[in-house]
Amino acid sequence: MSYGCYQCHGYEAQGSSATGPRLGPRAIAFASFAKYVREPTGQMPPYTIKVASDADIADIYAFVLARPAAPPVESILLLK
């Protein structure tokens, strides 16, 4: 919450086609994740060590990995 990731990626890292990609629960490898957070190539701002510590990045990654998988579309009753 304090880094504002939810503004683009949602409160559950679910992402949105209008704001930012889904991050979890099957995230990229930690090294790639950390490198991208530090040096993003898209519209995401860089989170330098002055902004987010390595421990904070590891905590964010753990949060992303802990997100539940999205339910299959067939399980959403309104779409049946």
Summary of the structure (lengths in Angstrom):
residues: 80
radius of gyration: 13.9
end to end distance: 34.4
largest distance: 48.7
contacts: 168
relative contact order: 0.18
helix: 40%
strand: 2%
